[in-house]
Amino acid sequence: MAPPEILLPRSPATGPEDLKAYRERGGYEGLARAHVEGPGWLRDEVERSGLRGRGGAAFPTIRKWQLAAAADSAEKFVVANGGEHEPGSEKDRHLVERHPHAVVEGLVLAGLATGATKGWIYLIEDMHGPRASADLALREAAAEGLLPFPIEVHCGPTTYVAGEETAALQAIEQRPAKPRKKPPFPGEQGLFGKPTTVNNVETLAHVAWIARLGGAAFAAIGTAESKGTLLFTLGEEVVRPGVYELPFGATYRELIEECGGGLKGGGRVRAVLPAMSSAFLLAEHLDVPIAYETLRQLGTSPGCGGVRLVDERTDVVALTLEIAEFFMREQCGQCPPCRMETNQFVHVLAGVRDGKGPGYAEKLQKLADFARKKGFCSLIEMAAAPVLSAVRVFADDFARAAGPGAAREE
C-alpha cells in the first residue's frame, strides 16, 4: 500500500508549488473550514489528531496553542520555525522551498487558533531558495485575501542554536540569536514580551491537512503514541538521497532500502543515527517500527529525521569526534556547563583517536551527568546522546582505537 500523502505529493512539480497547484490538491480548504467552525473547533481537531512538534522535541502541539490562546493580551504572535541547521537534515528547507503554501496555511491556522495578530516565517540567511518561495507564496496568498493578519519572512544567522525557538525570537527582535531561559515560555512571554506560538514548519504543514480532513483521520495514521507521518532526510550514503515522507510505524529498513535504494556499493548497514542529536541504533533494530514509544525504549528518538548511516567502512571513532566537534563549535557560549561539556567531549574523544588509553567512557559519562539540565536550551543533552551511545554500541572499536590497556568500556 502506498504511504499516505500529507506533506509531499507523489507527483511533485519540478519547482515550487504555486497557489493554483496547491489549491488543486485541497490547499486552503482547511482554512475556509476553520473560518466557519471557529478557533475552538480548530484546537479540538489538533488535540484529537495527537500531533506533536516535528522540530525534534516532539512536544504536543496543542499544549503550545492552549497556553497562548489562554493568555490575556491584545497582541499575540505566531512563528513558523524553519531555522534548520542540523547537518544531515534538509526537510524544513525542502518543505518551505517546494511546498510553501502548506506552511503559510498552517501558520495562518495556528494564528487563528491562538488569536494572533501577526506572524513570521523564520528561516536562515543561507536559505535563498526557501526565502524566495516563502516570499512568493505570501504575495499570492495576500492577493487572494487569504491572510487575516500580516506575515513576514525573517532570516536569522547561520548558527545551529539560531533554530532553537527562543533564539529565533531573539533574532526576530534583532538581538543575538541565543536561547532564553525558560520559564517564561514563549506562549506566556515571547516576541516583544507578548504571547507567541512557535511551531516547526513541518508541524504547521500537518495542521493544514488536519484542518481539511480532521484530527481523527490524522490520528488513524501511525502508531498508538506517534500519529501521522514524518519527513526523513537520507544523505549521499544511499543510492537515492533526498527527503522522504513515511508514516510512523514504518522501519528504517524500509526507509533505507525502499526509499533510498540501499547503500551505495551494496554495503551492509551496521548502525543508524536517527538524527545528529539522537542515540545510535544497531542494525538489529532496523525492523523496529519508528515511533516515539518504540525508540524511547531503545534510548533514542526520531529527532528531526536527518538520518546518518554507519556501514562497515565507517570509522566510528572519527564520526563520533566529528559530531562532538560540531556541537563544540555551535554551542553559543552563554552557559558554562555547556561550554565545558562540549569542549571536554572533544578533548576526551581526541585522546581515544590518538591511542591514549583507558578511562574515556567514565570521563564522558561524568561530564554528561554533571552538565545535564544546566543550560538554557537542550544542546547539553543533544550533544551527549550520540557520544554516550557511540561508546556503548561501538565499544570494541573505541577500545581498539584507545590502545594498550583500554579494555572494552561501556
C-alpha positions as CSV (number, residue, x, y, z in Angstrom):
1,M,0.0,0.0,0.0
2,A,1.3,3.5,-0.9
3,P,2.3,5.7,2.1
4,P,-0.2,8.4,3.0
5,E,0.3,11.7,1.1
6,I,0.2,14.5,3.6
7,L,3.2,16.8,3.0
8,L,4.9,15.6,-0.1
9,P,2.7,14.9,-3.2
10,R,3.8,11.7,-5.0
11,S,4.0,13.6,-8.3
12,P,5.6,16.9,-7.3
13,A,6.1,19.8,-9.7
14,T,9.6,20.5,-10.9
15,G,9.7,23.7,-9.0
16,P,8.0,25.4,-6.0
17,E,4.3,24.6,-5.8
18,D,2.3,27.8,-6.6
19,L,-1.1,28.7,-5.2
20,K,-3.0,27.2,-8.2
21,A,-1.3,23.8,-7.8
22,Y,-1.7,23.8,-4.0
23,R,-5.4,24.5,-4.3
24,E,-5.9,21.7,-6.8
25,R,-4.9,19.3,-4.1
26,G,-7.2,20.8,-1.5
27,G,-5.0,23.7,-0.3
28,Y,-6.7,26.3,1.9
29,E,-9.9,24.2,2.3
30,G,-8.9,23.7,5.9
31,L,-8.6,27.5,6.4
32,A,-12.0,28.1,4.9
33,R,-13.4,25.4,7.2
34,A,-11.7,27.0,10.2
35,H,-13.2,30.4,9.5
36,V,-16.7,28.8,9.6
37,E,-16.1,26.5,12.6
38,G,-14.0,28.8,14.7
39,P,-10.8,28.6,16.8
40,G,-12.2,26.3,19.5
41,W,-13.0,23.7,16.8
42,L,-9.6,24.0,15.3
43,R,-7.9,23.5,18.7
44,D,-10.1,20.5,19.3
45,E,-9.2,18.9,16.0
46,V,-5.5,19.4,16.6
47,E,-5.8,17.9,20.1
48,R,-7.8,15.0,18.6
49,S,-5.1,14.4,16.0
50,G,-2.3,13.8,18.6
51,L,0.1,16.0,16.6
52,R,3.5,16.6,18.1
53,G,6.1,19.1,17.1
54,R,8.4,18.0,14.2
55,G,11.4,20.1,15.2
56,G,12.9,17.2,17.1
57,A,11.5,17.6,20.7
58,A,8.0,16.1,19.9
59,F,6.2,18.4,22.2
60,P,2.4,18.1,21.9
61,T,1.3,20.9,19.5
62,I,-2.0,21.6,21.3
63,R,-0.2,22.4,24.6
64,K,1.6,25.3,23.0
65,W,-1.6,26.5,21.4
66,Q,-3.6,26.3,24.6
67,L,-1.0,28.3,26.5
68,A,-1.1,31.2,24.0
69,A,-4.8,31.0,23.5
70,A,-5.5,31.4,27.2
71,A,-3.1,34.4,27.5
72,D,-4.8,37.8,28.0
73,S,-3.2,40.1,25.5
74,A,-4.3,42.5,22.7
75,E,-1.3,41.4,20.7
76,K,-0.2,37.8,20.1
77,F,2.2,36.4,17.6
78,V,2.9,33.2,15.7
79,V,6.2,32.0,14.2
80,A,6.8,29.2,11.7
81,N,10.3,28.0,12.6
82,G,12.2,26.8,9.6
83,G,15.6,27.7,11.1
84,E,17.1,24.3,10.5
85,H,20.9,24.0,10.8
86,E,21.5,20.4,11.8
87,P,23.9,18.5,9.4
88,G,22.1,15.7,7.6
89,S,18.6,17.3,7.8
90,E,17.1,19.0,4.8
91,K,13.4,18.5,5.4
92,D,12.5,22.1,6.5
93,R,14.4,23.7,3.7
94,H,12.8,21.3,1.2
95,L,9.3,21.8,2.6
96,V,9.4,25.6,2.5
97,E,11.1,25.8,-0.9
98,R,8.9,23.2,-2.6
99,H,5.5,23.5,-0.7
100,P,5.5,27.0,0.8
101,H,1.7,27.3,0.8
102,A,1.3,24.4,3.2
103,V,3.4,26.2,5.6
104,V,1.6,29.5,5.1
105,E,-1.8,27.9,5.6
106,G,-0.6,26.1,8.7
107,L,0.8,29.3,10.1
108,V,-2.5,31.2,9.5
109,L,-4.4,28.4,11.1
110,A,-2.1,28.5,14.2
111,G,-2.7,32.2,14.3
112,L,-6.5,31.8,14.2
113,A,-6.4,29.1,16.9
114,T,-4.3,31.3,19.3
115,G,-5.7,34.7,18.5
116,A,-2.5,36.0,16.8
117,T,-2.3,39.5,15.3
118,K,0.9,39.0,13.3
119,G,3.1,36.1,12.0
120,W,6.6,35.4,10.9
121,I,8.2,32.7,8.8
122,Y,11.7,32.3,10.3
123,L,14.4,31.0,8.1
124,I,18.2,31.1,8.0
125,E,20.3,33.6,6.0
126,D,21.7,30.9,3.6
127,M,18.2,29.6,2.7
128,H,17.9,31.6,-0.6
129,G,15.5,29.2,-2.4
130,P,13.2,28.8,0.6
131,R,13.2,32.6,1.2
132,A,12.2,33.2,-2.4
133,S,9.4,30.6,-2.3
134,A,8.0,31.9,1.0
135,D,8.0,35.5,-0.2
136,L,6.2,34.5,-3.4
137,A,3.6,32.3,-1.5
138,L,2.9,35.2,0.9
139,R,2.3,37.6,-2.1
140,E,0.0,35.1,-3.8
141,A,-1.9,34.4,-0.6
142,A,-2.3,38.2,0.2
143,A,-3.5,38.9,-3.3
144,E,-6.3,36.3,-2.8
145,G,-7.3,37.7,0.7
146,L,-6.1,34.6,2.5
147,L,-4.0,36.3,5.2
148,P,-6.2,37.6,8.1
149,F,-3.1,39.2,9.7
150,P,0.3,40.4,8.3
151,I,3.1,37.8,7.9
152,E,6.7,38.5,7.0
153,V,9.8,36.4,6.5
154,H,12.8,36.9,8.8
155,C,16.2,35.3,8.3
156,G,18.4,34.5,11.2
157,P,22.2,33.8,11.3
158,T,23.7,30.5,10.1
159,T,24.3,29.0,13.5
160,Y,22.8,25.8,15.0
161,V,21.4,27.4,18.1
162,A,19.6,30.1,16.0
163,G,17.0,27.4,15.2
164,E,16.0,27.0,18.9
165,E,12.6,28.6,19.4
166,T,13.6,31.3,21.8
167,A,16.8,32.0,19.9
168,A,14.6,32.6,16.8
169,L,12.6,35.1,18.8
170,Q,15.8,36.9,19.8
171,A,16.8,37.0,16.1
172,I,13.4,38.5,15.0
173,E,13.9,41.1,17.7
174,Q,17.3,42.0,16.2
175,R,19.1,40.6,19.2
176,P,21.9,38.0,19.3
177,A,20.3,34.6,18.4
178,K,20.9,32.8,21.7
179,P,18.4,30.8,23.7
180,R,16.4,32.4,26.5
181,K,16.0,30.9,30.0
182,K,12.6,29.3,30.4
183,P,10.2,29.9,32.1
184,P,8.6,32.2,31.0
185,F,7.7,30.2,27.9
186,P,7.0,31.9,24.6
187,G,3.3,31.2,24.9
188,E,3.4,33.4,28.0
189,Q,6.0,36.0,27.1
190,G,7.6,35.7,23.7
191,L,8.2,38.2,20.9
192,F,8.4,41.7,22.3
193,G,7.1,40.4,25.6
194,K,3.8,39.2,24.0
195,P,2.3,35.6,23.9
196,T,3.9,33.8,21.0
197,T,3.4,30.4,19.5
198,V,6.4,28.9,17.8
199,N,5.8,25.8,15.6
200,N,8.2,24.0,13.3
201,V,7.3,24.4,9.6
202,E,6.6,20.7,9.2
203,T,4.3,20.8,12.2
204,L,2.3,23.6,10.6
205,A,2.1,21.8,7.2
206,H,0.4,18.9,9.1
207,V,-2.0,21.4,10.7
208,A,-3.2,22.4,7.2
209,W,-4.0,18.8,6.4
210,I,-5.7,18.2,9.8
211,A,-8.0,21.3,9.3
212,R,-9.1,20.0,5.9
213,L,-9.6,16.3,6.7
214,G,-10.0,16.2,10.5
215,G,-8.0,15.2,13.6
216,A,-9.4,11.7,13.6
217,A,-8.2,11.0,10.1
218,F,-4.7,12.1,11.1
219,A,-4.8,10.0,14.3
220,A,-5.7,7.0,12.2
221,I,-2.2,7.1,10.6
222,G,0.8,5.9,12.6
223,T,1.0,4.2,16.0
224,A,-0.5,4.4,19.5
225,E,1.6,7.4,20.6
226,S,3.0,8.6,17.3
227,K,0.5,10.0,14.9
228,G,0.7,10.9,11.2
229,T,3.8,11.0,9.1
230,L,7.4,12.2,9.5
231,L,9.9,13.6,7.0
232,F,13.3,11.9,6.8
233,T,16.4,13.0,5.1
234,L,18.8,10.4,3.5
235,G,22.3,11.5,2.6
236,E,24.8,10.5,0.0
237,E,25.4,7.1,1.6
238,V,22.4,5.8,-0.3
239,V,21.6,5.3,-4.0
240,R,18.7,7.8,-3.9
241,P,19.4,10.6,-1.4
242,G,16.6,13.0,-0.6
243,V,13.7,13.9,1.6
244,Y,11.0,11.2,2.1
245,E,7.7,11.0,3.9
246,L,6.7,7.9,5.8
247,P,4.1,7.1,8.4
248,F,5.1,6.4,11.9
249,G,5.3,2.6,12.2
250,A,7.5,2.3,9.1
251,T,11.0,1.0,9.7
252,Y,14.5,2.3,9.0
253,R,15.0,-0.7,6.7
254,E,12.0,0.4,4.6
255,L,13.4,4.0,4.6
256,I,16.9,2.9,3.6
257,E,16.0,0.2,1.0
258,E,12.6,1.1,-0.4
259,C,13.1,4.9,-0.4
260,G,16.8,5.3,-0.6
261,G,17.6,2.2,-2.8
262,G,20.1,0.8,-0.3
263,L,23.7,1.8,0.4
264,K,25.8,2.8,-2.5
265,G,28.1,0.0,-3.4
266,G,25.8,-2.5,-1.8
267,G,27.4,-2.5,1.7
268,R,25.8,-3.6,4.9
269,V,24.3,-1.1,7.4
270,R,25.9,-1.5,10.7
271,A,24.1,1.2,12.6
272,V,21.7,4.1,12.2
273,L,21.9,7.6,13.8
274,P,18.2,8.8,13.6
275,A,19.3,12.4,13.9
276,M,22.6,14.0,14.9
277,S,21.2,14.8,18.4
278,S,19.9,11.2,18.9
279,A,21.5,8.0,20.1
280,F,22.7,5.3,17.7
281,L,20.7,2.2,16.8
282,L,22.4,-1.0,15.8
283,A,21.4,-3.0,12.6
284,E,19.4,-5.4,14.7
285,H,16.9,-2.6,15.2
286,L,16.3,-1.8,11.5
287,D,13.0,-3.5,11.6
288,V,11.7,-1.8,14.8
289,P,8.7,0.4,14.0
290,I,9.8,4.1,14.0
291,A,7.7,5.7,16.8
292,Y,8.4,7.8,19.8
293,E,7.4,5.0,22.2
294,T,9.4,2.3,20.5
295,L,12.6,4.3,20.1
296,R,12.3,5.6,23.6
297,Q,12.6,2.1,24.9
298,L,15.9,1.8,22.9
299,G,17.2,5.1,24.4
300,T,16.8,7.2,21.4
301,S,14.3,9.2,19.3
302,P,13.5,10.1,15.7
303,G,14.7,13.6,16.3
304,C,14.3,15.8,13.2
305,G,14.7,12.8,10.9
306,G,18.2,13.6,9.5
307,V,19.4,10.0,9.2
308,R,23.1,9.1,9.2
309,L,24.1,5.6,8.3
310,V,27.1,3.7,9.6
311,D,28.5,0.8,7.4
312,E,31.4,-1.5,7.8
313,R,33.7,1.1,6.2
314,T,32.8,3.9,8.7
315,D,35.5,5.0,11.2
316,V,33.0,5.3,14.1
317,V,35.5,7.0,16.5
318,A,36.2,9.6,13.8
319,L,32.5,10.0,13.2
320,T,31.8,10.5,16.9
321,L,34.6,13.0,17.2
322,E,33.1,14.9,14.2
323,I,29.7,15.1,15.9
324,A,31.3,16.3,19.2
325,E,33.3,18.9,17.3
326,F,30.1,20.2,15.7
327,F,28.4,20.7,19.0
328,M,31.5,22.3,20.4
329,R,31.6,24.9,17.6
330,E,27.9,25.5,17.6
331,Q,27.2,26.0,21.3
332,C,26.5,29.7,21.8
333,G,28.8,30.2,24.8
334,Q,26.4,31.6,27.3
335,C,26.0,28.6,29.6
336,P,29.3,27.5,31.3
337,P,28.2,23.8,31.8
338,C,27.5,23.5,28.0
339,R,30.9,25.1,27.1
340,M,32.6,22.7,29.5
341,E,30.9,19.6,28.4
342,T,31.2,20.1,24.6
343,N,34.9,21.1,24.9
344,Q,35.8,18.2,27.1
345,F,33.9,15.7,25.0
346,V,36.2,16.7,22.1
347,H,39.3,16.5,24.3
348,V,38.4,13.0,25.6
349,L,37.5,11.7,22.1
350,A,40.6,13.1,20.6
351,G,42.5,11.1,23.2
352,V,40.8,7.9,22.1
353,R,41.6,8.7,18.5
354,D,45.3,9.3,19.5
355,G,45.5,6.0,21.4
356,K,45.9,7.5,24.9
357,G,44.4,4.5,26.7
358,P,41.5,3.7,29.1
359,G,39.2,5.8,31.2
360,Y,37.3,7.6,28.4
361,A,33.9,6.1,29.0
362,E,33.8,7.1,32.6
363,K,35.0,10.6,31.9
364,L,32.4,11.1,29.2
365,Q,29.6,9.8,31.4
366,K,30.7,12.0,34.3
367,L,30.8,15.1,32.1
368,A,27.3,14.4,30.8
369,D,25.9,13.7,34.3
370,F,27.4,17.0,35.7
371,A,26.1,19.2,32.9
372,R,22.6,17.6,32.4
373,K,19.7,20.2,32.5
374,K,22.0,23.1,33.3
375,G,21.6,25.0,30.1
376,F,19.0,27.5,28.7
377,C,18.3,25.0,25.9
378,S,18.7,21.3,25.4
379,L,22.0,21.4,23.5
380,I,23.8,19.8,26.5
381,E,21.6,16.7,26.3
382,M,21.6,16.7,22.5
383,A,25.5,16.7,22.4
384,A,25.6,13.9,24.9
385,A,23.2,11.4,23.3
386,P,25.3,10.4,20.2
387,V,28.6,10.4,22.1
388,L,27.5,8.2,25.0
389,S,25.6,5.8,22.8
390,A,28.6,5.5,20.4
391,V,30.9,4.5,23.2
392,R,28.3,1.9,24.3
393,V,27.3,0.4,20.9
394,F,30.8,0.6,19.3
395,A,32.7,-0.5,22.5
396,D,35.1,-2.7,20.6
397,D,36.0,0.0,18.1
398,F,36.7,2.5,20.9
399,A,38.8,0.0,22.8
400,R,41.0,-0.7,19.8
401,A,41.4,3.0,19.0
402,A,42.3,3.8,22.6
403,G,45.2,1.4,22.5
404,P,47.0,-0.8,25.0
405,G,45.4,-1.1,28.4
406,A,42.0,0.1,27.1
407,A,39.7,-2.9,27.8
408,R,36.3,-2.8,26.4
409,E,34.5,0.0,28.2
410,E,30.7,0.5,28.4
